[in-house]
Amino acid sequence: HGDDTLALPFYRMSTEPSDSASVKIEKAGHYCISFIEGEDDLLPIVYDTEKVFGWSTTLQEPTGLYTKTVSDIVANPQYGAAKTSSAFAAVEKVTLSPGESITITSFYGEA
């Protein structure tokens, strides 16, 4: 994780993931920005996969969300160094009336 701004994280693996005798340092990385359409603020990004999925490596069940709220995850440290990161837009609190909806827009990229 190359930037401590949760609303605009830039993250990368520190080395190339390969089974090789040589080590290649990664300089390029990825970014994600998200927002709720019609609002001005960017949403915080959860980039630490373990915060959402816990120790489950299948990434099929969000066991991390069984014991913590999105607000808890955003308020506490995330770790993205030396592991494969992810990017989830963190909507901390929304109340919708029946039939009401919101649109979350996300842009993902590589730099």
Secondary structure, DSSP 8 states (H G I E B T S, - for coil): -----TTS-EE--SB---S-SS--B----EEEEEEETT-SSB--EE--HHHHHTT-TT--S-THHHHS-HHHHHHS----TTS----EE--------TT----EEEEEEE-
